[in-house]
Every structure is written in C-alpha cells, then in structure tokens.
Amino acid sequence: MVIRNTVTNSACLTQAGFIVRNSVHGRCLSKYALARQVKAYLSFAPVWRKRCVITLSELQSVIIDEVGGYKFIVAKVSEGEASKLVVRANANCSFHRDILGLLRHEASNLNARCIGGGNIEVDPTNKVIKIWGSSGDFGVEPNRAETVKMLNEAFLEFKIESTTPNW
C-alpha cells in the first residue's frame, strides 16, 4: 500500500481503503476529514494490517484509552448463536464508526454490530470515568446501566458517572 504525501488525493486514499464518500449524504469528505482518517489509520497500522482470529470468549469486554476525553461505542459481538457486549473507546478516532472499524479488524472472524455510543472522559488522577451523550451514527445504547456495569467490572478502583440523554 502506498500513501502519497498529499491527503487530498482521493484515488490514492480509496486504494488504501479509506472512505472518500459519505455514504449517508453522498458528499465527498473534506480534506480535513480525510486527514483524520489517515491519522487514525497510521496510528493503528499494526491493528489494521494484522487480522486476528479470536474466539468470543477471548475477546476482552472493555478496552478504552487510559486518559482524556473521546468517543466510545457499545457493540454486540456474535459468533454463531452466542453473543456478548463489548465497550471500546479510542482517543485517536474522531468518529464512532472508526472505533467500530478497529473492533471489526480486531476480531475479523466475529460479527460486530454497534448498538450505540457516546462520549467518555477518563480522569486517572481522581479515579473517575464519566460517560454521557450519544453517537451521531449509532445513537445511544439501549441500556446505559449495562455499560456502567461493564466499566465498573473492568475498573474496580474507579467511580463511574453516567448521564442518560433526555430527548
């Protein structure tokens, strides 16, 4: 795979596997949106290049970055009839769909479907994790209390604070 120095070359980015056209509105993405995708791709190049064969039981339930504020998703991952919920958050991904793409490459042999998401902020100094809001792509997860429970199990020493969107 060759990525040229210019981010605005959509043909090159299409060959590299980037989304050049917004599938919802049919508009071309701006050069800034493409630059964010390139940045996310290059920062996780080993994950994108290496597809893992992993069983559902081996898949970790919660993987989030340890500090900062960014986006998170809750996805239902299934293998045949069995399924489980997982939480993923990544500071380098600007969009919820980018996090879903990383999850799908993390476990390429499993079926992953995002059921919602929002924003997350991790404060390791005060040992607090806050989640709020919803995803523009996927909406809010059906059960925010389940997300809080999963985070509590993964981060025993942290206090988890949550707000559910009121529409």
C-alpha positions as CSV (number, residue, x, y, z in Angstrom):
1,M,0.0,0.0,0.0
2,V,1.3,3.4,-1.0
3,I,0.0,6.6,0.6
4,R,1.3,9.7,-1.2
5,N,2.3,12.9,0.7
6,T,-0.9,14.7,-0.2
7,V,-4.1,13.8,1.8
8,T,-6.4,15.3,-0.9
9,N,-5.7,12.6,-3.5
10,S,-8.9,10.6,-3.2
11,A,-7.9,7.9,-5.7
12,C,-4.9,7.1,-3.5
13,L,-7.0,7.1,-0.3
14,T,-9.6,4.9,-2.0
15,Q,-7.0,2.3,-2.9
16,A,-5.7,2.4,0.7
17,G,-9.2,1.6,2.0
18,F,-10.4,5.0,3.3
19,I,-14.0,6.1,2.9
20,V,-13.9,9.0,0.5
21,R,-17.6,9.4,0.0
22,N,-20.1,9.9,2.8
23,S,-22.5,7.1,2.4
24,V,-25.4,8.9,4.1
25,H,-25.4,12.1,2.2
26,G,-23.3,11.1,-0.9
27,R,-21.0,14.0,-0.5
28,C,-17.2,13.9,-0.7
29,L,-15.5,14.3,2.7
30,S,-13.4,17.3,3.2
31,K,-9.6,17.1,3.2
32,Y,-9.7,17.6,7.0
33,A,-12.0,14.6,7.5
34,L,-9.7,12.5,5.2
35,A,-6.7,13.7,7.2
36,R,-8.3,12.5,10.4
37,Q,-9.0,9.1,8.8
38,V,-5.3,8.9,7.7
39,K,-4.1,9.8,11.1
40,A,-6.3,7.2,12.8
41,Y,-5.2,4.6,10.2
42,L,-1.5,5.3,10.5
43,S,-1.6,5.3,14.3
44,F,-3.2,1.9,14.3
45,A,-1.5,0.5,11.3
46,P,-0.4,-2.8,13.0
47,V,-4.0,-3.4,14.1
48,W,-5.4,-2.7,10.6
49,R,-2.8,-4.8,8.8
50,K,-3.0,-7.8,11.1
51,R,-6.3,-9.5,11.2
52,C,-6.8,-11.7,14.3
53,V,-8.6,-14.9,14.6
54,I,-10.1,-14.8,18.1
55,T,-12.9,-16.6,19.8
56,L,-15.8,-14.8,21.5
57,S,-14.6,-15.9,25.0
58,E,-11.1,-14.5,24.3
59,L,-12.4,-11.1,23.3
60,Q,-12.0,-8.5,26.1
61,S,-15.2,-6.9,27.2
62,V,-13.8,-3.4,27.8
63,I,-10.8,-1.7,26.1
64,I,-10.5,2.1,26.5
65,D,-7.7,4.5,26.5
66,E,-6.5,5.4,30.0
67,V,-6.7,9.2,30.0
68,G,-8.6,12.0,28.3
69,G,-12.0,12.6,26.7
70,Y,-13.1,11.0,23.5
71,K,-15.8,8.8,21.9
72,F,-16.9,5.3,22.9
73,I,-19.1,2.6,21.4
74,V,-21.0,-0.4,22.7
75,A,-21.1,-3.2,20.2
76,K,-22.8,-6.6,20.2
77,V,-20.3,-9.2,19.0
78,S,-21.6,-12.6,18.0
79,E,-20.2,-15.9,17.0
80,G,-22.9,-18.2,15.7
81,E,-25.7,-18.2,18.4
82,A,-23.5,-16.8,21.2
83,S,-23.0,-13.1,21.7
84,K,-21.7,-10.6,24.1
85,L,-21.5,-6.8,24.6
86,V,-18.2,-5.0,24.4
87,V,-17.1,-1.4,25.1
88,R,-14.4,0.2,23.0
89,A,-13.0,3.8,23.2
90,N,-10.1,5.2,21.4
91,A,-8.7,8.7,21.7
92,N,-7.3,8.7,18.1
93,C,-10.6,8.0,16.5
94,S,-12.7,11.1,15.6
95,F,-15.8,9.2,14.7
96,H,-17.7,6.3,16.4
97,R,-17.6,4.4,13.1
98,D,-13.8,4.5,13.1
99,I,-13.9,2.7,16.5
100,L,-16.3,0.1,15.1
101,G,-13.8,-0.4,12.2
102,L,-11.0,-1.1,14.7
103,L,-13.2,-3.6,16.5
104,R,-14.1,-5.4,13.3
105,H,-10.4,-5.7,12.5
106,E,-9.5,-6.7,16.0
107,A,-11.8,-9.7,15.6
108,S,-12.3,-10.2,11.9
109,N,-13.8,-13.6,12.2
110,L,-16.7,-12.4,14.5
111,N,-19.7,-10.4,13.6
112,A,-19.7,-6.9,15.3
113,R,-22.6,-4.6,15.3
114,C,-22.6,-1.2,17.1
115,I,-25.7,-0.7,19.2
116,G,-24.8,2.8,20.5
117,G,-22.2,5.1,21.9
118,G,-21.4,8.4,23.3
119,N,-18.6,10.4,24.9
120,I,-16.3,9.2,27.7
121,E,-13.8,11.0,29.9
122,V,-11.2,9.2,32.0
123,D,-9.6,11.0,34.9
124,P,-6.9,8.7,36.4
125,T,-5.8,11.2,39.0
126,N,-9.3,11.4,40.6
127,K,-10.1,7.8,39.5
128,V,-13.3,8.9,37.8
129,I,-14.8,7.8,34.4
130,K,-17.7,9.9,33.0
131,I,-19.9,8.8,30.1
132,W,-22.6,11.0,28.5
133,G,-24.2,11.8,25.2
134,S,-24.9,9.7,22.2
135,S,-23.4,8.8,18.9
136,G,-24.4,10.7,15.8
137,D,-24.0,7.5,13.8
138,F,-25.5,4.9,16.1
139,G,-27.4,6.8,18.8
140,V,-27.4,6.0,22.5
141,E,-27.0,2.3,23.6
142,P,-30.3,0.7,24.7
143,N,-29.2,0.2,28.3
144,R,-26.7,2.7,29.7
145,A,-26.8,0.9,33.1
146,E,-25.3,-2.1,31.5
147,T,-22.5,0.0,30.1
148,V,-21.8,1.4,33.6
149,K,-21.8,-2.1,35.0
150,M,-19.2,-3.3,32.4
151,L,-17.0,-0.3,33.2
152,N,-17.3,-1.0,36.9
153,E,-16.2,-4.6,36.4
154,A,-13.2,-3.5,34.3
155,F,-12.2,-0.6,36.5
156,L,-12.8,-1.6,40.1
157,E,-10.9,1.3,41.6
158,F,-12.7,4.0,39.5
159,K,-16.0,5.7,40.2
160,I,-18.2,5.6,37.1
161,E,-20.5,8.6,36.5
162,S,-23.2,8.5,33.8
163,T,-25.9,10.7,32.3
164,T,-28.5,9.4,30.0
165,P,-29.7,11.7,27.2
166,N,-33.2,13.1,27.7
167,W,-35.0,13.7,24.4
